[in-house]
Amino acid sequence: MDAPSQDCTIEEQCGVVRFLWAEGVKPVEIHRHMLAQFGQSTMGQRKVYEWVERFKLGRTRVTDGHSGRPSTSRTQDHKSSRKAFSPQEYRNYLNYITNALCCKGTM
């Protein structure tokens, strides 16, 4: 057997979980196989069980789809509903925030 692969990504490990689960291997055995192969970089046993449950529910992708920044709504309705600050209101707001953060000072 080759040396354990220590630099395996989570996506690759999820692919292993999906493959072995499809082969009928129980989650506890999947985790044992992964520990033998990936060593300390193996996902936890609970995560293996979570991924098996996801695959049982019909999930096919091995990424969790949460990469990058969350999107924000930029519709015209939201833009027009924002209150525009006057310069004095803006200064008052900044002073309020500055004082609330215990950074005494004025703008």
Secondary structure by P-SEA (a helix, b strand, c coil): cccccccccaaaaaaaaaaaaaacccaaaaaaaaaaccccccccaaaaaaaaaaaaaccccccccccccbbbbbcaaaaaabbbbcaaaaaaaaaaaaaaacccccc
